[in-house]
Amino acid sequence: METKKSNLTRNIFIALIIGIVLGFVLNKYYVNDENTKIDFYSKNVSKYNNSIKLYLPDTTTSRYKAIANSISLFENDKEAKLKSINSNPAVYESNYKTIIKIDDTLSKLQLLLKVPKKDTLSKTFSDLKSIKTFSENKQAAITSDRDKKLQWFAIIADIFLRLIKMIVAPLVFTTLVVGIAKLGDIKTVGRIGGKTMLWFVSASLMSLVLGMILVNIFKPGEAMNLPLPLDSQSTGIDKAALSVKDFVTHVFPKSFIESMANNEILQIVIFSIFFGISAAAIGEKSQKIIKALDDISHIILKLTGFIMNFAPYAVFGAMVVVIAKQGIGILTTYAIFISEFYFGLLILWLVLILAGSLFIKKRIITLLKRIKDPILLAFSTSSSEAAFPKTMLELERFGCSNKITSFVLPLGYSFNLDGSMMYMTFASIFIAQSYGIHLPIETQISMLLVLMLTSKGIAGVPRASLVVIAGTLASFKIPEVGIALLLGIDPILDMGRSATNVVGNSIATAVVSKMEGELADEKEL
């Protein structure tokens, strides 16, 4: 078994190196023309955006900010009056008249905000907009052509990720239900669940705070010194819903089948917890179903072994595409940001390892050796979800009991994505710094708490971290288009945070196993 493991590690590493080398070759000789044109039109879009801004109201002046602040105050007053009417119909008439006056004032203030500095009906302005649109269309068309040239390499990685996604949902369901049922009773589930969530919340907060501290120390955004962008500019990223209602409806599934089909990990976890607790509550009657689900989970884990043989090819394809598209240029342009973020991840690893060693002592080194394959796989494919089945296998081989692993690890993919957590605060404040927006410490703490809430259940969601960041930026009046600053390097950053997610969840599972006395001694393995 050890020989097979070492072979897989070696093959993944070799595939990684070959993929990087071939990616550079393709970047220089095969898609260089497309990359050059994409860069040209991208700069054109930025150039004409800046020209268009000269015609629009200057959002940086104290007058503009004062009017915007007045609008915000009037809107809050209007909202308060509407709530008052709903709770006390007796004040309807007086408040209704006030609301009409507020609406009239708001209309006048909003018109003042939109007064252009230059004539937006002129031919020059119209030409600028036309050239900008032309550049955007050309950029999109050339990007599509480049993607077609690299599609066969992308398909290799895509096949592997689809195979992994094929088994993740049933694996989470079967293992979590069996794990909860094996725990025996609701009190045991509550005890272990409490310890697990305490660790998850602590690790998530620590990751968010670490990201906030480091970005304030390094201040990587200040070097960008960018002007505030146009309100009309698009990020290409949907904003995450931040309301309590949307969060709750995302957590609780309306259909288990729909959740399985969409690989909604958090919703599957919620259903599995209810199902497992119910199965444990009826006792002997549920044993046949639990036994069947246990057998299914073992079949899926065996299937995982077969799929993992394809991992080196997926790593090769993924690295070729990333390097061919980004090249060395993106690394040099954002070298400071990338190096500071990876330095932050290194500190996060050390903190997690130190915290884990307080419970499992020197065995933390053995654990890291065990999970090197899942770490390398998550790093190479930029997907912590891809490493989930292999991580589960290695944790059980490390000595974590099946029932604890089956319970803690699936929960970790919804509540304990440490690498993604650190990235969210780091990136959000970086964007604010880039536009010269000062965020007081109390605002940063509020942002941290919002990110803590809205980031749950993002494993397996494409560009999920960017989606959450976009929604958070909008809530704190930071230009959402700042996300564009990260789009080019996000695949490179995603590698590090995906690998960190695997480390965080593995240590959490080992620690909870130790606390519950369910971690086998090395001599017993």
N, C-alpha and C positions, 0 to 999 in steps of 0.2 A: 504493500500500500504506500509506504514512504517513497519507494522508487517511482511509483506512478505519480505521486504528488510532486516530487522534485522535477519529474519530466514535464509536468504541466506548467510549473513555475518557469522552468527553463524555456519552454516553447513560447509562453506568453511574453517573456522578456525578449527573446529573439525576434518575435513578431513585432514587438514594440519598436525595437531598433530598426528593423528592416522597413517598417512602415514610415518611420521618421525620415530615413534616408531617401526612400522612394518619393515621399511627399515633397521633399526639397527639390528633387530632380524634376518632378512634374510641375512644381511651382515655377521653376526657372525656365523650363523648355516646352512644357505642354499647355499650361494655362496662363503663362506670363502675359500674353497679349490681353486676355480677358481681365486679369487682375489689374493691369495698368489702366485699361479703359474704365473699369469700375472705380478705381481710385480717382481718376480724372473727373468723372461725372459726379462722384461723391463730393469732391472739393468744389465743383461747379454749383451744386445744390446749396452747399454751405455759403458760398460767395454771394449767390443771388438772394438767399435768405437775408443776409446782412444788408444787402442793397434795399430789399423790400422794407426792412425795418426802419430805414431812414424816412419812409413815407408814413409810418404808423406812429401812434402815440408812444412817447418815451416812458416806459414803465419804471425807469430808475429814478425819475425826478421826485422830489419831496411832495410836489403838488399832486402827482398821480397817486402816490402812496396814501396821501391824506384823503383823497376822494375815495379810493378803494377801501380805506379803513372806515370811512363814513358809511359807505354802502353796506359793509359788514355789520356795523352797529344797527342800522335801520332794518336790515334783514332779520337780525336777532330780535329786535323790538317787535317786528311784525309777527314772528313765530310765537313770541310770548303772548301777544294779543290773541292770536288764533287759538292757542291752548286755553287761554282764559275763557273764550267764548264757548269752547267745547265743554269745559268743566262747570261753567256758570252762565246759562242762557240769559240770565237777567241783565248781564252787562253787554248783551249783543249789540244794541243800538249805538251806545257810546263808543265801544271798541271798533265797530264796523266803520264808523265815520273816521276814526283815527287811522284804520288800515288803508282807507281810500287815500288819505293825505300822505301816508307813508309810501304807497305805491306811486303816487304822483312825484314825490321827491326822488324816489329811486330811479324813475324813468329819466328825470333831468340829470341826475348824477351819472347814470350810465351813458347818457349821450355825451357828457363832458369827457368821459374816459375814452370815447371813440373818436374824438376830434383828431383828424390826421394832421401831421406836421407839414405834409406836402399834398398836392392834388392827386388823389388816388384814381381820378377819372382820366388822367393824362395818358397819352400813348406810351410814354416812357415806362410808366408803372405797369401798363398792360403788357408791354414787351418783356419786362423783367419777369412777370408771372408766367408768361408763355415759355420763356427760355428755361425757367426753373422746372416747369412741368415736363418739358421736353427732356431735360437732363435726368429727372426722376424716372421717366419711362425708359430711357436708354439704359440707365443703370439697372433697372429691374430686368430688362430684356437680356442684357449681357450676363447678369448674374444667373439667369435661367439657363443660358447657353453653357456657362461654365459648369453649372451643376449637372447638366446632361453629360458633359465630357467625363465627369468624375462619378457618374451614377453607379457604375458597376462596382466600384470600391465601396460606395455607400450601401449598396444592396447587400454586400457580404455582412457588414456590421448590422444592418437592419434585420436580416434574417435571424441572426443570433438573438437580438433584443426582442424580436417578436416571439421567438421560441421561449425565452425567459418569461415574457409577459403572459404567455399561454399558461404557464404553470404557477405563477406567483399567486393569483387569486385563489385557486383551489387549495394551494399549499397553505396559505395563511388561514383559510377557513378550517380546513381539516386539522391542522396542527394546533390552532388556538382552541377549537372546540374540545379536542382530545386533552389538551393541556389543562383546561379549566375543569373538565369532567374528572380527570385524574387527581386534581387537587382535593376533591372529595366533597367539600361543603362551601357554603357562601362565606362563612367566617374566614376560611383559609384563603379563598379567592380575594376577599377584602383585605386581608393582612398582606398578602403578597402584592396585590394591586397597589396598596397604599405605599409600600416600600419602593415599588417600581416607579410609580408616579412621582414620589418624592425625589428619587434620583434623577428622573427625566426633567422635572421642572428645575431642579438645582443646576443640572448640566446645561440646560437650554439658557437659563438666565446668565450663568457664568459665561457661556459662549457669546451671548449678545453683549454683555458688559465688556468682555475682553475686546470685541470688535469696536465698541464705542471708544474705549480707552486708547487703543492703538491708532485709530484713525484721527483722534484728537492730538496724539503725540506726533505722528508722522505728517499729518496734514497734506496728503498727496494731492488733494484737489486744488490747493492754492496756486500751484504751478500752472494750472490750466488757464485761469484768469479769463473766463468766457463771459460774453455779454448775455443778458437774459434773452431767451429765444422767443420766437413768434408763438402766440397762443394757438395758432392754427396748425403748427407743426405736429405731425403724427409720430408716435413711437413704434407703431407696429405691434405693440404689446397690449393686450387687454388688461384693464385695471382689475385688481382683485376686489371683490366685494368686502366692505369693511363693517357693514351693519351687523348688529347682533342677530337679526332675523336671518340674513343670508348665511351667517356662520353656522347657526343652529340647523338650518335646513340642509346645509352641506354635510354636517356631521351625521344626521340621522337619515338613513335610506328610506325612500318611498317604495323601492322595490329591490329586493335582494338580487334578483336576476339582473336588473339594470346595473347595479353596483358591480357585480361580477363581470359583466360585459364591458364596462368602462374602466375596470381595474381601479375602482375607487377604494384604496386601501383602508382609509379611515372608516368608511361606511361598512366595509366588510368586517373590520375589527369590531365595530359596535354590534352588528348582527351576531357575530360569532360569540361575543361575550354573553349576550342574552341567551343564545341557543345553548352555550356550554353550561351556564348557571341553571337553566331550566332542566337540562339533561341530568346534571348532578342532583337536582332537587327531587326528581322522581326515582332516583336510585337504580335498583336492579332492572327495571323495565327498559331503561335506556342503554343497557350494556351491549346489546346486539348492534345498535346504531353506532355507538362509540367504537366498538371493535371494528366495524366496517370502515368507519372514517380513519381509524388508526392504520388499517391495512392500505387504504387509499393513499394516506400520507407517505407510507413507506414506498409504495409504487412510484409516487411522484418524485421522491428523493432519489430513487434508482434512475428514473428518467432524467433527473438533474445531472447525474453522473455522465449519462450519454451526451447530453447537450453540452456539458462543459468541455468535451473533447473538441468542440467546434470553436471554443473561446479564442485560441490563438489567431484563427482566421479573422474573427470579428475585430480583435485588437488591431491587426494589420490594416484592415479596411478602414476602421475609424481613424487611425493615426494618419494614414495616407490622405484622407479627405481634409482633416483639420489642417495639416501642415501645407498641403497643396493650396488651400484657400488663403490661409493666413500668412504663411511664409515667415521669414525671419524679421521682416519689417515691423509686423505688429508687436513682436517681442521687444524690439528696440524702442519703438514709440512709447509703449506703456511699461517699459522695463521697471521703472520705479514703483508703479502701482502693483504690478505683478509680484515683484520681489518682496515688497512690504506685506502684501496679502499672504504669500506663502510663508514668510517669516512668522506672521500671526498664527497661521495654521500649525507651524512647528511648536510655538508656545502652547497652543491649545492641546496638541498631542501630549506634550510634556505634563501639562496640568492634569489631563485625563489619566495618563499613565500613573502619575503620582497618586491621584485619588484612588485609582484601582488597586495600587500596591498597598494602600493602607488596609485593604481587606484580604487580598489574595497573596500578599507578600511577593516573594521572588518569582512566583508562578506567572506574574504579569509578563515576563520575558517569554516564557513558554507559550502563553496565549498569543502574543504578537507573532511568534514564529508560526503558530498554527494558522493564523488568519492572513498570512502574507499573500496567498493566492487570491482570496476575495478582495484584499486591498488593491492589489495590482490590477485585477479585473475591473473594479469600480473606477480606478484611476484611468485606465485605458479607454473604457467605454463611456466615461462621464455619467455613469448610472449606478447608484447604490442599489437600485432594484435588481440589476443584473447579477449582483453579488449575493443577493438574499439567500437563495437555496444553498449555495456553497458555504456561506457563513454559518447557516444552521447545522450543516454536516460537521464542520470543523469545531464548533462549540461543543457538540455532543462528544466528539472525539477528545476534546480537551478535558472533559469530565463533568460538564454541566448536565444536569438531569434533563431528560426529554420533556418532562412536564413543565419545567421552568423555562427552558429554551422556547418551547412551543407557545408559552404565554407571553414572555417578555419581548422576544425579538420582533414578532409582528407589531406589538404595541410601539416598539421603538421606531418603526418606519412611519409612524404617524405623529409621535410625540417627542422624538429624540434625534433630530437631524442637526447635530452640533455644528458641522462644517457649514451647512446652509444658514444656520442661525447667525454665526459670526459674520458671514458674508453680507447678510442683509443690513446689519447696522453699519458695517464698514462701507458698503456701496452707497447706501442712502445718504450718509453724512458726506461721503466723497463728492457726490453730485451737488449737494448744497454748497460745499466748499468751492467747487468748480465755478459756480455762478456768483460767488462772493456773498452768499446768504449766510448770515450769522445765526446759529441756532443756540439759544441759551441752554444751559445744562438741564433745566426742568423740561424744556421742549424735547431734548434728546431722550430723557427718561420716558416721557410720554410716548415718543416714537418707539422706543424699545418695548414698551408694554403692548402697543398696537401690533408690532411685529410678532411678539410672543403669541398673541391670540390668532392672528390671521395666517400664520405659517403652518398650522397643523394640517396634516393629511396631504402634504405636497409631494410625497415620494412618488415617482413615476409620472408626474405631470410635466409635459415638455416645457422647458424654460420657466419652471414654477417659481423659482426665486425671483426672477425678473418680473413676473406677474404680481407677486406680493409687493415687491419694491415699488412698482408703478402705482399701485393703489395707495401705498403709504405716502409716497411723494405728493399725490393729489390731496391727501388729507391735511398735509402740513404746508400747502401752498408753495411747494418746490416744483419747478418745471418738470413735468413727466418726460418731456423729450430728452432730458438728461440721460435717460436709459440708453439712448443711442451711443453714449460715450462708452458703454460697457458691452454692446452687442458684439463687437469685433473680437474682444478678448474673453467673452463669457465661456466659450468652449474650453479654453485653457484653464480658467478659474474653476470651472465645473469639475474638472478632473480632480483637483485638490480637495474640494469640499465633498465630493462623492466618496473619496477614499476616507476622509475624516468621519463621515457618517458611519461607515462600516466599523471603524475603530471605536467610536463612541458607543454604538449599540452592542458591540462584542464585549466591551468592558462592563457595560451595564448588566448584561446577562450573566457574566461571570460573578459580579459582585452580589447580585440578588441571589444567585445559586449558593454562594458562600454564606450569606446571611440566613438562608433557610436551611443550611446544613445539607444541601443537595449537590455539593461540588465534590466529586470523587477524588480521593487522594491519588497522587501520581503513581504510587506503587500498585494501585488497584487497576490501572489502565493497561 
